[in-house]
């Protein structure tokens, strides 16, 4: 199942805001015209306060939900606060939780949002408010649906918020494959960090993905992999610093899907980051994940 909600692209942002908010709607429209259309679904439940508290401090959760964040906290978050932002945020986190649950039962699922890995326990950062995969992992464990969860983060930026959200959780394993010189400047240690040099190309990148994922699967035997499929590894991304080709993005996603299937491990996918002012070109890159999913669907379900 692939979860999408119209609120993903309905945030009213200031003119020239850096976040490509329309990409979700445009990607959904493309998928509606393709072979995965039958799997598109609307999430049934937003994340509750109790779910968010699985990883986030109550003072921060309540300040965001009630609109009492400081101006400094809002600036660091990257979005102007609004009730629409609250609704969008908890809907997206709820969809990631629902995708994780569906994947546990059926092998694979995706959220056409999510991957908000810069959200820390007590503050938001880099367009990330609540850390959806960390919250989903904690929820699965708290509900006794899983005993060990791997968060496999392939966004070009290191998953600093995931590292801090899961630092005290032995049953949630964080693994980040990212560009060493990119945001964030301070990178809290994940359980496993694979930092690649600026300009890294397809061959080395894909070798690292394979080595990293096989390592964490072998060592931890997870019940599920929560995958952040960032499109910002692409060589044309305006905020990325790697040199991975368009075909390399699809090859990465296929590799992750195939390794998960080989180890009989369910896989849930979040869209992750991607930054191009030409949103249609950005959607081309995000679409590679779903072209790979279609190619590999038979071995995953």
C-alpha positions as MATLAB code, in Angstrom:
seq = 'XXXXXXXXXXXXXXXXXXXXXXXXXXXXXXXXXXXXXXXXXXXXXXXXXXXXXXXXXXXXXXXXXXXXXXXXXXXXXXXXXXXXXXXXXXXXXXXXXXXXXXXXXXXXXXXXXXXXXXXXXXXXXXXXXXXXXXXXXXXXXXXXXXXXXXXXXXXXXXXXXXXXXXXXXXXXXXXXXXXXXXXXXXXXXXXXXXXXXXXXXXXXXXXXXXXXXXXXXXXXXXXXXXXXXXXXXXXXXXXXXXXXXXXXXXXXXXXXXXXXXXXXXXXXXXXXXXXXXXXXXXXXXXXXXXXXXXXXXXXXX';
ca = [
       0.000    0.000    0.000;
       1.159    3.560   -0.796;
      -0.290    6.197    1.508;
      -1.013    9.766    0.421;
      -3.069   12.602    1.882;
      -4.008   15.826    0.105;
      -2.697   17.839    3.065;
       0.888   16.920    2.132;
       0.975   19.663   -0.514;
      -1.564   22.096    0.942;
       0.760   24.063    3.217;
       0.646   27.802    2.496;
       4.290   28.871    2.494;
       5.797   32.318    1.937;
       6.874   33.216   -1.586;
      10.250   31.746   -2.545;
      10.241   29.350    0.414;
      12.905   26.686   -0.131;
      10.772   23.616    0.547;
       9.207   22.098   -2.622;
       5.794   21.544   -1.059;
       4.005   20.723   -4.343;
       6.144   17.645   -5.036;
       3.846   15.293   -3.111;
       0.756   16.179   -5.106;
       2.639   15.981   -8.395;
       4.136   12.597   -7.555;
       0.736   11.262   -6.496;
      -0.765   12.443   -9.791;
       1.902   10.541  -11.714;
       1.395    7.364   -9.719;
      -2.344    7.582  -10.368;
      -1.559    7.187  -14.071;
       0.815    4.245  -13.643;
       0.818    0.565  -12.690;
       0.914    1.262   -8.944;
      -2.342    3.257   -8.979;
      -4.277    0.347   -7.496;
      -2.102    0.494   -4.374;
      -2.701    4.174   -3.562;
      -4.594    4.719   -0.323;
      -5.514    7.479    2.124;
      -4.140    7.080    5.674;
      -6.867    6.308    8.176;
      -5.501    7.886   11.361;
      -3.310   10.807   12.321;
      -0.593   10.286   14.908;
      -1.833   10.851   18.451;
      -0.052   12.755   21.195;
       0.669    9.431   22.898;
       2.364    8.113   19.766;
       4.509   11.235   19.460;
       5.608   10.896   23.085;
       7.261    7.605   22.158;
      10.233    9.706   20.972;
       9.530   13.375   21.698;
       9.474   15.395   24.914;
       5.973   16.346   26.103;
       6.842   20.047   26.423;
       7.895   20.181   22.769;
       4.948   18.119   21.526;
       2.430   20.289   23.378;
       4.069   23.561   22.323;
       3.849   22.554   18.672;
       0.312   21.192   18.857;
      -0.937   24.246   20.779;
       0.999   26.878   18.810;
       3.176   28.148   21.652;
       6.627   27.500   20.177;
       9.121   30.340   20.459;
      10.054   32.349   17.372;
      13.529   30.813   17.575;
      12.099   27.276   17.585;
       9.845   28.076   14.621;
      12.752   29.512   12.646;
      14.860   26.404   13.321;
      11.940   24.191   12.296;
      11.840   25.905    8.901;
       8.062   26.319    8.502;
       5.779   29.071    9.802;
       3.453   27.607   12.411;
      -0.220   27.182   11.522;
      -3.055   24.837   12.375;
      -2.743   23.538    8.818;
       0.879   22.621    9.562;
      -0.213   20.755   12.689;
      -2.799   18.749   10.738;
      -0.358   18.008    7.927;
       2.356   16.928   10.337;
       0.341   14.493   12.437;
      -1.336   13.109    9.303;
       2.058   12.388    7.741;
       3.441   10.740   10.881;
       0.262    8.680   11.161;
       0.708    7.534    7.558;
       4.281    6.415    8.273;
       3.030    4.382   11.236;
       0.283    2.874    9.087;
       2.787    2.034    6.329;
       5.045    0.301    8.857;
       2.154   -1.773   10.178;
       1.025   -2.711    6.673;
       4.563   -3.698    5.671;
       4.845   -5.968    8.704;
       1.792   -7.880    7.515;
       2.256   -7.763    3.750;
       5.956   -7.247    3.052;
       6.175   -3.665    1.786;
       4.424   -0.309    1.996;
       5.251    3.354    1.447;
       4.299    6.834    2.560;
       4.375    9.598   -0.065;
       5.741   11.866    2.656;
       7.879   11.227    5.728;
      11.563   10.717    6.256;
      11.670   13.655    8.698;
      15.001   12.684   10.172;
      16.189   16.096   11.421;
      13.503   16.222   14.116;
      15.070   15.767   17.576;
      13.344   14.769   20.811;
      12.806   18.376   21.896;
      13.000   20.495   18.737;
      12.368   20.503   15.009;
      14.986   21.300   12.395;
      15.511   21.347    8.649;
      11.801   21.154    7.687;
      11.316   18.230   10.092;
       8.958   18.576   13.075;
       8.371   15.064   14.415;
      10.640   12.156   13.506;
       8.170    9.855   11.800;
      10.359    6.755   11.475;
      11.581    7.010   15.070;
       7.993    7.451   16.267;
       6.835    4.534   14.096;
       9.626    2.285   15.376;
       8.837    3.101   19.001;
       5.129    2.516   18.381;
       5.703   -0.903   16.808;
       7.822   -1.933   19.768;
       5.503   -0.460   22.399;
       2.574   -2.303   20.811;
       4.638   -5.524   20.725;
       4.358   -5.696   16.949;
       8.148   -5.820   16.588;
      11.128   -6.501   18.817;
      13.918   -4.974   16.715;
      13.602   -2.224   14.101;
      16.261   -0.849   11.742;
      15.935    2.703   10.422;
      17.978    2.767    7.223;
      18.490    6.372    6.191;
      19.729    7.080    2.655;
      18.945   10.776    2.500;
      22.018   12.792    1.482;
      21.919   14.508    4.883;
      22.872   12.604    8.018;
      19.958   11.489   10.186;
      20.951   13.538   13.219;
      17.473   13.656   14.735;
      17.003    9.921   14.323;
      20.317    9.381   16.097;
      19.247   11.450   19.108;
      15.658   10.130   19.180;
      16.840    6.520   19.292;
      20.099    6.885   21.231;
      18.724    5.187   24.352;
      16.757    2.491   22.495;
      18.725   -0.722   21.972;
      15.780   -2.166   20.044;
      15.859    0.612   17.421;
      18.986    0.581   15.239;
      19.845    3.762   13.337;
      21.981    3.553   10.198;
      22.745    6.604    8.049;
      24.478    6.678    4.637;
      25.107   10.318    3.783;
      27.477   12.968    2.447;
      30.102   13.781    5.071;
      30.335   17.508    4.222;
      26.615   18.241    4.022;
      24.024   19.466    6.555;
      23.887   19.117    9.529;
      27.167   20.650   10.630;
      27.077   18.723   13.930;
      26.287   15.056   13.338;
      25.345   13.080   16.467;
      26.474    9.484   16.130;
      24.006    7.004   14.697;
      24.470    3.363   15.617;
      26.083    3.097   12.185;
      27.248    6.060   10.105;
      28.614    5.721    6.570;
      29.900    9.138    5.530;
      30.713    9.501    1.846;
      32.874   12.211    0.258;
      31.490   15.082   -1.755;
      31.081   14.069   -5.401;
      30.749   10.333   -4.687;
      29.479    8.520   -7.801;
      27.275    5.506   -8.464;
      29.699    2.609   -8.045;
      31.097    3.549   -4.643;
      27.718    4.741   -3.439;
      25.944    1.497   -4.302;
      28.750   -0.605   -2.799;
      28.368    1.323    0.448;
      24.591    0.870    0.480;
      24.992   -2.872    0.004;
      27.674   -3.210    2.680;
      25.784   -1.066    5.186;
      22.413   -2.753    4.842;
      23.807   -6.282    4.811;
      25.820   -5.463    7.930;
      22.865   -4.229    9.984;
      20.626   -7.071    8.822;
      23.255   -9.671    9.700;
      24.041   -8.186   13.103;
      20.512   -7.297   14.214;
      18.039   -9.506   12.317;
      15.353   -6.794   12.371;
      11.640   -7.487   12.209;
      11.270   -4.570    9.785;
      13.387   -1.982    7.959;
      12.125    1.605    7.885;
      13.759    3.128    4.817;
      14.322    6.836    4.134;
      14.646    6.990    0.340;
      15.948   10.549   -0.046;
      16.052   11.811   -3.633;
      18.698   14.382   -2.730;
      21.572   11.999   -3.464;
      20.938   12.836   -7.135;
      23.729   14.754   -8.877;
      21.340   17.543   -9.876;
      19.987   18.182   -6.403;
      20.499   21.771   -5.302;
      21.156   20.933   -1.630;
      22.948   17.616   -2.118;
      26.665   17.174   -2.718;
      26.877   13.662   -4.140;
      27.139   12.775   -7.825;
      24.720    9.861   -8.128;
      22.965    9.557  -11.490;
      19.232    9.248  -12.049;
      19.656    5.548  -12.833;
      21.808    5.269   -9.718;
      18.905    6.478   -7.564;
      16.701    3.705   -8.955;
      19.517    1.165   -8.545;
      19.875    2.135   -4.881;
      16.177    1.665   -4.225;
      16.124   -1.665   -6.075;
      19.128   -2.824   -4.074;
      17.469   -1.986   -0.755;
      14.276   -3.747   -1.821;
      16.111   -6.834   -3.055;
      18.245   -7.180    0.071;
      15.174   -6.830    2.287;
      13.378   -9.492    0.240;
      16.393  -11.845    0.305;
      16.360  -11.715    4.097;
      12.553  -11.966    4.328;
      12.459   -8.620    6.105;
       9.459   -6.300    5.645;
      10.283   -2.867    4.236;
       8.457    0.427    4.769;
       9.496    3.368    2.592;
       9.347    7.120    3.252;
       9.903    9.709    0.531;
      12.704   11.685    2.204;
      14.351   14.856    0.917;
      14.886   16.310   -2.524;
      15.474   19.917   -3.520;
      15.157   21.301   -7.022;
      13.343   24.503   -7.904;
      12.051   22.752  -11.015;
       9.627   20.533   -9.108;
       8.761   18.445  -12.166;
      12.410   17.426  -12.468;
      12.482   16.645   -8.731;
       9.434   14.423   -9.104;
      11.301   12.562  -11.866;
      13.885   11.574   -9.237;
      11.383   10.638   -6.536;
       9.527    8.573   -9.114;
      12.560    6.297   -9.446;
      11.736    4.820   -6.033;
       8.324    3.734   -7.249;
       9.594    2.467  -10.586;
      11.958    0.298   -8.548;
       9.084   -0.764   -6.309;
       7.036   -1.870   -9.306;
      10.004   -3.832  -10.685;
      10.543   -5.620   -7.346;
       6.983   -5.931   -6.084;
       6.660   -9.620   -6.911;
       9.547  -10.637   -4.640;
       8.406   -8.429   -1.749;
       4.790   -9.428   -1.216;
];
